[in-house]
Amino acid sequence: MPCLSLAEKKSANTLAARLARLGLRTDADYVLHLPLRYEDETRITSIRDAQPGVAAQFEVDVIDSEIAYRPHRQLLARVRDAGGGLILRFLNFYPSQQKTLQAGARLRIFGELHEGHLGPEIIHPRFHVVGADESLPECLTPVYPTTAGLGQATLRRLIARALQRADLSDTLPPALRQRLRLPEFAAAIQLLHTPPPDIAQAVLESRDHPAWRRVQFDELLAQQLSLRRAYTARRARGAPRLLATTKLTKTLLASLPFRLTAAQQRAWREIAADLGQPHPMQRLLQGDVGSGKTVVAALAMLHAVEAGYQAALMAPTEILAEQHYRKLAVWLAPLGLEVAWLTGSLKKREKEAAIARVGAGETPIIVGTHALIEDKVEFARLGLAIVDEQHRFGVRQRLALKEKGLFAHQLAMSATPIPRTLAMSYYADLDVSVLDELPPGRTPVTTKLVAEARRDQVVARVHEACRAGRQAYWVCPLIEESETLQLKTAEETFERLTADLPDLKIGLVHGRLKATEKAAVMTAFVANEIQLLVATTVIEVGVDVPNASLMVIEHAERFGLAQLHQLRGRVGRGTDASACILLYAQPLGELARARLKIIFEISDGFEIAREDLRLRGPGEFIGARQSGLPLLRYADLQDAALVEQARAVAEDMLRDEPELAAAHLQRWLGGREELLKA
């Protein structure tokens, strides 16, 4: 290998860094880096026959070129072919381009023709000087996803080399391919990178071609293989069998002022059965806002305690954690059980005392925030780890709590319902329990859309509700760019409402308050000492005040569907008729309009989740970057039939064709399976 100069090494390192940003390291990576679209450079179009706005290739002679100043400095070149002439316009250009565009030069140019001030023109065409006897390409030209500083020509060259070197042998048995009517892998890949000119370009770009179908199936299959393998490996590990007496759980159920719904009873039976198994439970309990997940979690914790183990519940915010702590303390104190409270805002002495009791096994049930996973927190005998709103924790945080106990059972809870295709795909290594009905007594919430111009009417509605003895929330706009700006907006809203409604007791809660201050405000609101609570999204989950019957969400167009549904779920918890008013500013963007229409028309959380998945795609819906889940690049999760097929084939391959399964995983994940799940 020749020695490289310092400049050449630097250039190679820069190129490698840019390729790494696209995930391109191995030949398999290049092979699976598929085009976004295609350009047809296999034919020459006459200028006379060109369609405005349609990309085409022309072969022309340069008549002349000049640098013009109308109004800004730009390079103009007049060119002709046998059918007519046009202008090439460059708003940004290099001296080398100006030098190439000399009179008499023969060029091939590619771009979209438009009508300009001086006649037909193409702005910033791609062009090169035609070589002697230069033939036309034999296939469509691929346009690949790229990154800054990495040109298409470089990508095409590297991918072409990888296609020659890579192993494109098939990882699907011939009989399976025939049954599913899928083309061979090598044929599909070659066609997608180098499609013939007579192919229907629109069908290819819409990804509705059999070659795309093969790639989409293979991608889903790799995901299913990895997740099913993780599921099998987990079930092969040992874990303590939590065999309970059911004395405490029966006592709790008898003391509750309500009966479990059929869905809660079903979920509890599934969880109890898992806890009694000799391998770690990894179950997701999902249900709509207010479906009663907390009481199911309480039963699971009591089950662990009866078996002689500790149970811990971790929540993402102090408000939610404290809500769980208070509810569990009320339910479990009559059973003689102490519930420990552990959060970062505790005073040092209190925190150390709580950690000591947990470490000594004196407290069987522990509730807290991220403080539970600090290094100094040790459990005497952790048997069950529960993570609430699990999608709001990073993958390492969820792992950290589970690993506090040797192969502890884990229960994840989510109030963001997961559509079926997503559960089959991204959560294939979890067992899922669904709470698909609400407890009796929940009042339907009326949703109203109100323009910002009618704000005074909304203030009057809030005043009327509070004077009638009920309570209300006023949620301030979500400002993603700046927590400081969001805080400022909340404080300004608080001051404005205090001035507008001087006869009401108004409180303010936001993420910057000290935990003690936040707790004091929330306690006063629960006790009806505060009638109107101005808040940021810290109240999104976990707040349960039955007397609050009105929710106002300011600048609702800035919120996502899941947040709007969560916030709306804070009301309707009592017997009074409840309403959620979505204040929005005009003009509305297309996506914001779609979100508000969905939240206005639909109250079912599962249906909202399906619409949310359709609008945002799976990566954003589940927070893939946060959770560690790899995004699907080519497969469409709306295609439930293909997901089902991949799931069934994965189980068969792992059992009957383990070597092919391993080769398939290596091609698609390249040893990066650890990213998939925790």
C-alpha positions as CSV (number, residue, x, y, z in Angstrom):
1,M,0.0,0.0,0.0
2,P,1.5,3.4,-1.0
3,C,2.4,5.9,1.6
4,L,0.0,8.8,1.8
5,S,0.9,12.4,2.3
6,L,-0.5,14.3,5.3
7,A,-3.0,16.1,3.0
8,E,-4.1,12.8,1.5
9,K,-4.6,11.3,5.0
10,K,-6.6,14.3,6.1
11,S,-8.8,14.0,3.0
12,A,-9.3,10.3,3.6
13,N,-10.2,10.8,7.2
14,T,-12.7,13.6,6.3
15,L,-14.3,11.3,3.7
16,A,-14.5,8.5,6.2
17,A,-16.2,10.8,8.8
18,R,-18.8,11.9,6.2
19,L,-19.5,8.3,5.2
20,A,-19.8,7.3,8.9
21,R,-22.5,10.0,9.4
22,L,-24.5,8.0,6.8
23,G,-23.7,4.7,8.6
24,L,-21.5,3.6,5.7
25,R,-18.6,1.4,6.9
26,T,-18.9,-2.0,5.3
27,D,-19.8,-3.3,1.8
28,A,-23.1,-4.4,3.2
29,D,-23.8,-0.8,4.4
30,Y,-23.2,0.5,0.9
31,V,-25.3,-2.2,-0.8
32,L,-28.2,-1.3,1.5
33,H,-27.8,2.5,1.0
34,L,-30.6,2.7,-1.6
35,P,-31.6,5.6,-3.9
36,L,-34.1,8.2,-3.0
37,R,-35.0,8.8,-6.6
38,Y,-33.6,8.5,-10.2
39,E,-32.7,10.7,-13.1
40,D,-33.0,9.6,-16.7
41,E,-29.7,10.3,-18.4
42,T,-30.1,7.4,-20.9
43,R,-31.7,9.7,-23.5
44,I,-31.3,13.1,-25.1
45,T,-34.3,15.5,-25.2
46,S,-34.5,18.2,-27.8
47,I,-35.0,21.7,-26.4
48,R,-38.0,22.0,-28.7
49,D,-39.6,19.0,-27.0
50,A,-38.8,19.8,-23.4
51,Q,-41.7,20.0,-20.9
52,P,-41.5,22.9,-18.4
53,G,-40.7,21.7,-14.9
54,V,-39.8,18.1,-16.0
55,A,-36.1,17.2,-15.5
56,A,-34.4,16.1,-18.8
57,Q,-31.0,15.8,-20.4
58,F,-29.9,17.9,-23.4
59,E,-26.9,17.9,-25.6
60,V,-26.0,21.5,-26.6
61,D,-23.3,23.8,-28.0
62,V,-22.3,26.9,-26.0
63,I,-22.9,30.1,-28.1
64,D,-21.4,32.5,-25.5
65,S,-21.2,33.2,-21.7
66,E,-21.0,36.3,-19.5
67,I,-21.0,37.4,-15.9
68,A,-24.1,39.6,-15.4
69,Y,-25.2,41.9,-12.6
70,R,-29.0,41.9,-12.7
71,P,-29.6,42.3,-9.9
72,H,-26.8,40.1,-8.4
73,R,-23.6,38.7,-9.8
74,Q,-24.4,35.6,-11.8
75,L,-23.0,33.5,-14.7
76,L,-25.2,33.2,-17.8
77,A,-24.5,30.9,-20.8
78,R,-26.5,30.8,-24.0
79,V,-26.7,27.3,-25.5
80,R,-28.4,25.7,-28.5
81,D,-29.2,22.4,-30.1
82,A,-30.9,21.7,-33.4
83,G,-34.4,22.4,-31.9
84,G,-33.8,25.8,-30.2
85,G,-31.9,27.7,-27.6
86,L,-32.0,28.4,-23.8
87,I,-30.1,30.1,-21.0
88,L,-28.1,28.4,-18.3
89,R,-28.1,30.5,-15.2
90,F,-25.7,30.1,-12.2
91,L,-26.4,32.3,-9.1
92,N,-23.3,30.7,-7.4
93,F,-20.4,29.5,-9.5
94,Y,-16.7,28.8,-9.6
95,P,-14.1,30.1,-12.0
96,S,-13.7,26.6,-13.3
97,Q,-17.3,26.5,-14.4
98,Q,-16.9,29.9,-16.2
99,K,-13.9,28.5,-18.0
100,T,-15.8,25.4,-19.1
101,L,-18.7,27.4,-20.5
102,Q,-16.7,28.9,-23.4
103,A,-18.1,29.5,-26.8
104,G,-17.9,26.3,-28.9
105,A,-17.9,23.8,-26.0
106,R,-20.3,20.8,-26.4
107,L,-22.1,19.9,-23.2
108,R,-24.5,17.5,-21.8
109,I,-26.8,19.3,-19.3
110,F,-29.4,17.9,-16.9
111,G,-32.1,20.0,-15.2
112,E,-35.6,21.4,-15.3
113,L,-36.5,24.0,-18.0
114,H,-38.5,27.1,-16.9
115,E,-39.6,30.2,-18.6
116,G,-37.3,33.2,-17.6
117,H,-37.1,36.9,-18.4
118,L,-34.8,36.1,-21.3
119,G,-36.7,33.1,-22.6
120,P,-36.4,29.4,-21.6
121,E,-33.7,28.7,-18.9
122,I,-32.3,26.1,-16.5
123,I,-31.0,27.3,-13.2
124,H,-28.0,25.5,-11.9
125,P,-28.0,22.6,-14.3
126,R,-25.7,19.7,-13.9
127,F,-23.3,19.6,-16.8
128,H,-20.1,18.2,-18.3
129,V,-18.2,18.5,-21.5
130,V,-19.1,15.6,-23.9
131,G,-16.1,13.4,-24.6
132,A,-15.3,12.0,-28.1
133,D,-17.7,9.1,-28.9
134,E,-19.2,9.3,-25.4
135,S,-22.1,6.9,-25.1
136,L,-25.2,7.3,-23.0
137,P,-25.6,5.5,-19.7
138,E,-27.4,2.1,-19.9
139,C,-29.4,2.6,-16.7
140,L,-31.2,5.3,-14.8
141,T,-28.9,7.5,-12.6
142,P,-29.5,6.9,-8.8
143,V,-29.7,9.9,-6.4
144,Y,-28.7,8.7,-2.9
145,P,-29.3,10.2,0.5
146,T,-26.1,12.1,1.4
147,T,-24.6,14.6,3.8
148,A,-22.8,17.9,3.5
149,G,-19.6,17.7,1.6
150,L,-20.3,14.3,0.1
151,G,-21.2,14.4,-3.6
152,Q,-23.4,12.0,-5.6
153,A,-20.5,11.1,-7.9
154,T,-18.4,9.9,-4.9
155,L,-21.3,7.9,-3.5
156,R,-22.1,6.3,-6.8
157,R,-18.4,5.3,-7.3
158,L,-18.1,3.7,-3.8
159,I,-21.5,1.9,-4.0
160,A,-20.6,0.5,-7.5
161,R,-17.3,-0.9,-6.1
162,A,-19.1,-2.4,-3.1
163,L,-21.7,-4.1,-5.4
164,Q,-18.8,-5.9,-7.2
165,R,-17.2,-7.0,-3.9
166,A,-20.2,-7.7,-1.6
167,D,-21.7,-11.1,-1.0
168,L,-25.2,-10.9,-2.4
169,S,-26.1,-14.5,-1.9
170,D,-29.7,-15.1,-0.8
171,T,-30.6,-15.5,2.9
172,L,-34.2,-16.7,2.1
173,P,-34.7,-20.3,1.1
174,P,-36.0,-20.6,-2.5
175,A,-39.3,-22.2,-1.4
176,L,-40.0,-19.3,0.9
177,R,-39.2,-16.7,-1.8
178,Q,-41.6,-18.4,-4.2
179,R,-44.3,-18.6,-1.6
180,L,-44.0,-14.9,-0.7
181,R,-43.5,-14.0,-4.4
182,L,-40.3,-12.2,-3.7
183,P,-37.4,-11.7,-6.2
184,E,-33.9,-12.9,-5.4
185,F,-31.9,-10.5,-3.2
186,A,-29.1,-9.9,-5.7
187,A,-31.6,-9.2,-8.5
188,A,-33.6,-6.8,-6.4
189,I,-30.5,-4.9,-5.2
190,Q,-28.9,-4.6,-8.7
191,L,-32.2,-3.4,-10.1
192,L,-32.6,-0.7,-7.4
193,H,-29.1,0.6,-7.8
194,T,-29.0,0.3,-11.7
195,P,-32.6,0.2,-13.0
196,P,-33.0,-0.2,-16.8
197,P,-34.3,2.9,-18.7
198,D,-37.5,1.1,-19.8
199,I,-38.7,0.6,-16.2
200,A,-41.7,2.6,-14.9
201,Q,-39.8,5.3,-13.0
202,A,-42.8,6.5,-11.0
203,V,-43.5,2.9,-9.7
204,L,-39.9,2.6,-8.7
205,E,-39.8,5.9,-6.9
206,S,-43.1,5.2,-5.1
207,R,-41.4,2.0,-3.7
208,D,-44.3,-0.1,-5.0
209,H,-42.0,-2.4,-7.1
210,P,-41.3,-6.0,-6.3
211,A,-37.6,-5.2,-5.7
212,W,-38.6,-2.7,-3.0
213,R,-41.0,-5.3,-1.6
214,R,-38.0,-7.6,-1.1
215,V,-35.9,-5.0,0.6
216,Q,-38.8,-4.0,2.9
217,F,-39.5,-7.6,3.9
218,D,-35.8,-8.3,4.5
219,E,-35.5,-5.2,6.8
220,L,-38.6,-6.2,8.8
221,L,-37.3,-9.8,9.0
222,A,-33.9,-8.6,10.4
223,Q,-35.7,-6.7,13.0
224,Q,-38.0,-9.6,13.9
225,L,-35.1,-12.0,14.0
226,S,-33.1,-9.8,16.4
227,L,-36.0,-9.1,18.7
228,R,-37.2,-12.8,18.8
229,R,-33.6,-13.9,19.5
230,A,-33.5,-11.4,22.4
231,Y,-36.8,-12.7,23.6
232,T,-35.6,-16.3,23.5
233,A,-32.3,-15.4,25.3
234,R,-34.1,-13.6,28.0
235,R,-36.4,-16.6,28.6
236,A,-33.3,-18.8,28.9
237,R,-31.9,-16.7,31.7
238,G,-32.8,-17.5,35.3
239,A,-34.8,-15.2,37.5
240,P,-36.4,-15.6,40.9
241,R,-39.9,-17.1,40.8
242,L,-42.1,-14.7,42.7
243,L,-44.6,-17.2,44.3
244,A,-47.1,-15.1,46.2
245,T,-49.6,-16.0,48.9
246,T,-52.2,-13.5,47.4
247,K,-53.1,-12.4,50.9
248,L,-52.0,-8.8,50.5
249,T,-53.4,-8.5,46.9
250,K,-56.8,-9.8,48.0
251,T,-56.8,-7.4,51.0
252,L,-56.0,-4.5,48.8
253,L,-58.7,-5.4,46.2
254,A,-61.3,-5.7,49.0
255,S,-60.4,-2.3,50.4
256,L,-60.6,-0.4,47.2
257,P,-63.7,1.7,46.6
258,F,-64.0,0.4,43.0
259,R,-63.9,-2.9,41.2
260,L,-61.3,-3.7,38.6
261,T,-62.4,-3.6,35.0
262,A,-62.3,-6.8,33.0
263,A,-59.2,-5.4,31.2
264,Q,-57.4,-4.7,34.5
265,Q,-58.2,-8.2,35.7
266,R,-56.9,-9.7,32.5
267,A,-53.7,-7.7,32.7
268,W,-53.2,-8.6,36.3
269,R,-53.5,-12.3,35.6
270,E,-51.0,-12.0,32.8
271,I,-48.5,-10.2,35.0
272,A,-49.0,-12.5,38.0
273,A,-48.4,-15.6,35.7
274,D,-45.1,-14.0,34.4
275,L,-43.8,-13.2,37.9
276,G,-44.2,-16.9,38.8
277,Q,-41.9,-18.0,36.0
278,P,-38.2,-18.8,36.4
279,H,-37.2,-16.3,33.7
280,P,-37.3,-12.5,33.8
281,M,-40.6,-10.9,33.0
282,Q,-40.4,-8.1,30.4
283,R,-43.9,-6.9,29.9
284,L,-45.4,-3.7,28.6
285,L,-48.6,-2.5,30.3
286,Q,-50.2,0.0,28.0
287,G,-53.5,1.8,28.3
288,D,-55.3,5.0,27.6
289,V,-55.2,8.0,29.9
290,G,-57.2,7.1,33.1
291,S,-57.4,3.3,32.3
292,G,-56.1,2.4,35.7
293,K,-52.5,1.2,35.2
294,T,-51.4,2.3,38.7
295,V,-53.6,-0.1,40.6
296,V,-52.3,-3.0,38.4
297,A,-48.8,-1.9,39.2
298,A,-49.7,-1.8,42.9
299,L,-50.9,-5.4,42.7
300,A,-47.7,-6.5,41.0
301,M,-45.6,-4.8,43.7
302,L,-47.6,-6.5,46.4
303,H,-47.0,-9.8,44.7
304,A,-43.3,-9.2,44.8
305,V,-43.4,-8.3,48.5
306,E,-45.4,-11.4,49.3
307,A,-42.7,-13.5,47.7
308,G,-40.1,-11.8,49.9
309,Y,-38.7,-9.3,47.4
310,Q,-38.6,-5.5,47.0
311,A,-40.4,-3.6,44.2
312,A,-39.4,-0.3,42.8
313,L,-41.3,2.1,40.6
314,M,-39.4,4.8,38.6
315,A,-41.2,7.8,36.9
316,P,-39.7,10.5,34.7
317,T,-40.9,13.5,36.6
318,E,-41.2,14.4,40.3
319,I,-44.9,15.3,39.9
320,L,-45.7,11.9,38.4
321,A,-43.5,10.1,40.9
322,E,-45.1,11.9,43.8
323,Q,-48.6,11.2,42.5
324,H,-47.7,7.4,42.5
325,Y,-46.1,7.7,45.9
326,R,-49.2,9.4,47.5
327,K,-51.6,6.9,45.9
328,L,-49.6,3.9,46.9
329,A,-49.0,5.2,50.4
330,V,-52.8,5.6,50.9
331,W,-53.5,2.1,49.5
332,L,-50.7,0.2,51.3
333,A,-50.4,1.9,54.7
334,P,-53.5,0.0,56.0
335,L,-51.7,-3.2,55.0
336,G,-48.7,-2.3,57.2
337,L,-46.4,-1.5,54.4
338,E,-44.0,1.4,54.2
339,V,-43.5,3.1,50.8
340,A,-40.1,4.8,50.4
341,W,-39.8,8.1,48.5
342,L,-36.5,8.7,46.7
343,T,-35.9,11.7,44.5
344,G,-33.0,14.1,43.7
345,S,-34.5,17.0,45.5
346,L,-34.7,15.4,49.0
347,K,-32.5,16.9,51.6
348,K,-29.2,15.1,52.0
349,R,-30.0,13.6,55.4
350,E,-33.5,12.4,54.3
351,K,-32.1,10.9,51.1
352,E,-29.3,9.1,52.9
353,A,-31.8,7.7,55.4
354,A,-34.1,6.5,52.6
355,I,-31.1,4.9,50.8
356,A,-30.0,3.1,54.0
357,R,-33.5,1.7,54.6
358,V,-33.7,0.5,51.0
359,G,-30.3,-1.1,51.2
360,A,-31.1,-2.8,54.5
361,G,-34.4,-4.2,53.1
362,E,-36.5,-2.3,55.6
363,T,-38.7,-0.8,53.0
364,P,-40.2,-3.3,50.5
365,I,-41.7,-0.7,48.1
366,I,-39.7,2.2,46.7
367,V,-41.0,5.0,44.4
368,G,-38.9,7.7,42.9
369,T,-37.3,9.4,39.8
370,H,-33.9,8.9,38.2
371,A,-32.5,9.0,41.7
372,L,-33.4,5.3,42.0
373,I,-30.6,4.4,39.5
374,E,-27.8,6.4,41.1
375,D,-24.7,4.3,41.9
376,K,-25.1,4.6,45.7
377,V,-28.6,3.2,45.7
378,E,-28.5,-0.5,46.4
379,F,-31.4,-2.8,47.0
380,A,-31.4,-5.6,49.4
381,R,-33.5,-7.9,47.2
382,L,-35.0,-6.2,44.2
383,G,-37.4,-8.6,42.5
384,L,-39.6,-6.2,40.4
385,A,-38.6,-3.0,38.6
386,I,-41.5,-0.9,37.1
387,V,-40.8,2.0,34.8
388,D,-43.7,4.4,34.1
389,E,-43.9,6.4,30.9
390,Q,-41.0,4.2,29.7
391,H,-40.6,6.0,26.4
392,R,-39.4,9.1,28.2
393,F,-36.3,7.3,29.6
394,G,-33.2,6.5,27.7
395,V,-32.3,2.9,27.0
396,R,-29.5,2.9,29.5
397,Q,-31.7,4.4,32.3
398,R,-34.2,1.6,31.9
399,L,-31.5,-1.0,32.0
400,A,-29.9,0.6,35.0
401,L,-33.0,0.1,37.2
402,K,-33.5,-3.5,36.1
403,E,-29.9,-4.3,36.8
404,K,-30.2,-3.1,40.4
405,G,-31.6,-6.5,41.0
406,L,-30.1,-9.7,39.6
407,F,-32.3,-10.5,36.7
408,A,-35.2,-8.6,38.2
409,H,-38.6,-8.9,36.5
410,Q,-39.5,-5.7,34.6
411,L,-42.8,-4.0,33.9
412,A,-42.9,-1.0,31.7
413,M,-46.0,1.2,31.6
414,S,-47.1,3.7,29.0
415,A,-50.2,5.9,28.6
416,T,-49.3,6.4,25.0
417,P,-51.1,3.5,23.3
418,I,-49.0,1.7,20.7
419,P,-50.6,0.8,17.4
420,R,-50.7,-3.0,16.7
421,T,-48.2,-2.9,13.8
422,L,-45.7,-0.9,16.0
423,A,-46.1,-3.3,18.9
424,M,-45.5,-6.3,16.5
425,S,-42.4,-4.6,15.1
426,Y,-40.6,-2.5,17.7
427,Y,-41.9,-4.3,20.7
428,A,-41.6,-7.9,19.4
429,D,-39.4,-9.0,22.3
430,L,-41.9,-7.7,24.9
431,D,-45.1,-9.3,26.2
432,V,-47.8,-6.7,26.0
433,S,-50.9,-6.3,28.2
434,V,-53.5,-3.8,27.1
435,L,-56.0,-1.9,29.2
436,D,-58.6,-1.2,26.5
437,E,-61.5,0.1,28.6
438,L,-61.9,2.9,31.1
439,P,-63.2,2.4,34.6
440,P,-66.8,3.3,35.1
441,G,-67.5,6.9,36.2
442,R,-65.1,8.6,33.8
443,T,-67.0,11.5,32.3
444,P,-66.5,12.1,28.5
445,V,-64.5,15.3,27.9
446,T,-65.9,17.8,25.3
447,T,-63.1,19.3,23.1
448,K,-63.5,22.8,21.7
449,L,-61.3,24.6,19.2
450,V,-61.1,28.3,19.8
451,A,-59.1,30.9,17.9
452,E,-56.7,33.1,19.9
453,A,-58.8,36.2,19.0
454,R,-61.6,34.8,21.4
455,R,-59.3,34.5,24.4
456,D,-61.4,36.9,26.5
457,Q,-64.4,34.5,26.1
458,V,-62.2,31.6,27.3
459,V,-61.1,33.6,30.4
460,A,-64.8,34.3,31.1
461,R,-65.5,30.5,30.8
462,V,-62.7,29.7,33.3
463,H,-64.1,32.4,35.7
464,E,-67.6,30.9,35.5
465,A,-66.4,27.3,36.1
466,C,-64.3,28.3,39.1
467,R,-67.0,30.5,40.7
468,A,-69.3,27.5,40.4
469,G,-66.9,25.5,42.7
470,R,-65.0,23.6,40.1
471,Q,-61.3,24.0,39.2
472,A,-59.4,24.6,36.0
473,Y,-55.9,24.2,34.4
474,W,-54.4,26.7,32.0
475,V,-51.4,25.1,30.2
476,C,-48.9,27.4,28.6
477,P,-47.5,27.0,25.2
478,L,-44.7,24.5,24.5
479,I,-41.6,26.4,23.4
480,E,-39.1,23.7,22.4
481,E,-36.3,26.1,21.6
482,S,-36.0,27.5,25.1
483,E,-37.0,26.3,28.6
484,T,-36.3,29.9,29.7
485,L,-38.8,31.3,27.2
486,Q,-41.4,28.7,28.2
487,L,-40.9,29.8,31.9
488,K,-41.3,33.4,30.9
489,T,-44.5,32.7,29.0
490,A,-45.9,30.8,32.0
491,E,-45.1,33.7,34.4
492,E,-46.5,36.3,32.1
493,T,-49.7,34.2,31.7
494,F,-50.0,33.8,35.5
495,E,-49.6,37.6,35.9
496,R,-52.1,38.3,33.2
497,L,-54.8,35.9,34.5
498,T,-54.2,37.1,38.1
499,A,-55.0,40.7,36.8
500,D,-58.0,39.5,34.8
501,L,-59.4,37.3,37.5
502,P,-58.6,39.0,40.9
503,D,-61.3,37.1,42.8
504,L,-59.8,33.7,42.0
505,K,-56.9,32.0,43.8
506,I,-54.4,31.2,41.0
507,G,-51.3,29.0,41.3
508,L,-48.3,28.5,39.1
509,V,-46.2,25.4,38.6
510,H,-43.3,24.8,36.2
511,G,-40.2,22.7,35.9
512,R,-37.9,25.3,37.4
513,L,-39.6,25.4,40.8
514,K,-38.0,23.6,43.7
515,A,-39.6,20.2,44.4
516,T,-40.9,21.5,47.8
517,E,-42.5,24.6,46.1
518,K,-44.0,22.4,43.3
519,A,-45.4,20.0,45.9
520,A,-46.9,22.8,47.9
521,V,-48.7,24.2,44.9
522,M,-50.0,20.8,43.8
523,T,-51.1,20.0,47.4
524,A,-53.0,23.3,47.5
525,F,-54.6,22.6,44.1
526,V,-55.7,19.1,45.2
527,A,-57.2,20.6,48.4
528,N,-59.1,23.2,46.3
529,E,-57.2,26.0,47.9
530,I,-56.1,27.0,44.4
531,Q,-58.9,27.3,41.8
532,L,-56.9,27.9,38.7
533,L,-53.6,26.2,38.0
534,V,-51.3,27.9,35.4
535,A,-48.7,25.3,34.3
536,T,-46.2,24.2,31.8
537,T,-46.3,20.6,30.5
538,V,-45.0,19.3,33.8
539,I,-48.6,18.3,34.5
540,E,-48.8,16.2,31.3
541,V,-49.0,13.0,33.2
542,G,-49.8,11.9,36.8
543,V,-52.0,14.7,38.0
544,D,-55.3,13.4,39.3
545,V,-57.7,16.1,40.7
546,P,-61.4,15.0,40.2
547,N,-62.8,18.5,40.9
548,A,-60.9,19.9,37.9
549,S,-63.3,20.0,35.0
550,L,-61.8,22.5,32.6
551,M,-58.5,22.4,30.7
552,V,-57.3,25.3,28.6
553,I,-54.3,24.6,26.3
554,E,-52.8,27.8,24.9
555,H,-51.1,27.7,21.5
556,A,-52.4,24.1,21.1
557,E,-51.0,24.1,17.6
558,R,-47.5,23.7,19.1
559,F,-48.2,20.5,20.8
560,G,-48.0,16.9,19.5
561,L,-51.1,14.6,19.5
562,A,-49.9,12.5,22.4
563,Q,-49.3,15.5,24.6
564,L,-52.7,17.0,23.7
565,H,-54.4,13.7,24.6
566,Q,-52.4,13.4,27.8
567,L,-53.2,16.9,28.9
568,R,-56.9,16.5,28.0
569,G,-56.9,13.4,30.3
570,R,-56.2,15.6,33.3
571,V,-59.9,16.5,33.4
572,G,-63.0,14.3,33.3
573,R,-61.9,12.4,36.4
574,G,-64.9,13.5,38.5
575,T,-68.7,13.5,38.1
576,D,-69.0,17.0,36.5
577,A,-69.2,17.6,32.8
578,S,-65.7,18.4,31.6
579,A,-64.2,20.4,28.7
580,C,-60.8,20.9,27.0
581,I,-60.4,24.2,25.2
582,L,-57.7,24.3,22.5
583,L,-56.6,27.9,22.0
584,Y,-54.8,28.2,18.7
585,A,-53.1,31.0,16.8
586,Q,-53.6,31.6,13.1
587,P,-52.5,31.0,10.4
588,L,-52.3,27.2,11.0
589,G,-49.7,25.1,9.1
590,E,-50.9,21.9,7.4
591,L,-49.6,19.5,10.0
592,A,-50.9,21.6,13.0
593,R,-54.3,21.7,11.3
594,A,-54.3,17.9,10.9
595,R,-53.4,17.4,14.5
596,L,-56.1,19.7,15.9
597,K,-58.7,18.1,13.6
598,I,-57.7,14.6,15.0
599,I,-57.8,15.6,18.6
600,F,-61.1,17.4,18.1
601,E,-62.8,14.5,16.4
602,I,-61.3,11.5,18.3
603,S,-61.3,10.7,22.0
604,D,-60.0,7.1,21.9
605,G,-56.3,7.0,22.7
606,F,-55.6,4.0,20.5
607,E,-57.2,5.6,17.4
608,I,-55.2,8.8,18.1
609,A,-52.0,6.8,18.4
610,R,-52.7,5.3,15.0
611,E,-53.2,8.7,13.5
612,D,-50.1,10.0,15.2
613,L,-48.1,7.1,13.7
614,R,-49.5,8.0,10.3
615,L,-48.5,11.7,10.7
616,R,-45.1,11.3,12.3
617,G,-43.8,7.9,11.3
618,P,-42.5,5.3,13.7
619,G,-39.2,6.9,14.6
620,E,-40.6,10.1,16.0
621,F,-43.7,8.3,17.5
622,I,-41.6,6.1,19.8
623,G,-38.6,8.4,20.2
624,A,-36.3,5.9,18.6
625,R,-33.2,8.1,19.1
626,Q,-34.0,8.3,22.8
627,S,-34.8,4.6,23.3
628,G,-32.0,3.2,21.3
629,L,-34.2,1.6,18.7
630,P,-33.0,1.7,15.1
631,L,-35.3,3.4,12.6
632,L,-36.7,1.3,9.8
633,R,-35.5,2.9,6.6
634,Y,-37.6,1.2,3.9
635,A,-40.4,-0.8,5.5
636,D,-43.8,0.8,6.0
637,L,-45.4,-0.2,9.4
638,Q,-48.8,0.6,8.0
639,D,-48.4,-2.6,6.0
640,A,-49.6,-4.9,8.7
641,A,-49.6,-8.0,6.4
642,L,-45.9,-7.7,5.6
643,V,-45.1,-7.2,9.4
644,E,-47.1,-10.4,10.1
645,Q,-45.3,-12.3,7.4
646,A,-41.8,-11.2,8.7
647,R,-42.8,-12.1,12.2
648,A,-43.9,-15.6,11.2
649,V,-40.9,-16.2,9.0
650,A,-38.5,-15.1,11.8
651,E,-39.8,-17.8,14.2
652,D,-39.5,-20.5,11.5
653,M,-36.0,-19.4,10.4
654,L,-34.6,-19.3,14.0
655,R,-35.9,-22.8,14.5
656,D,-35.2,-24.4,11.1
657,E,-32.5,-22.2,9.3
658,P,-30.3,-20.7,12.1
659,E,-27.4,-20.2,9.7
660,L,-29.4,-18.3,7.2
661,A,-30.9,-16.3,10.1
662,A,-27.4,-15.4,11.3
663,A,-26.3,-14.4,7.8
664,H,-29.4,-12.2,7.4
665,L,-28.8,-10.4,10.7
666,Q,-25.2,-9.9,9.8
667,R,-26.1,-8.2,6.5
668,W,-28.7,-5.9,8.0
669,L,-27.4,-5.2,11.5
670,G,-23.7,-6.0,11.2
671,G,-23.3,-6.8,14.8
672,R,-25.2,-3.8,16.0
673,E,-28.1,-5.7,17.6
674,E,-27.4,-4.3,21.0
675,L,-29.0,-1.1,19.8
676,L,-32.3,-2.8,19.4
677,K,-33.7,-3.1,22.9
678,A,-33.3,-2.8,26.6
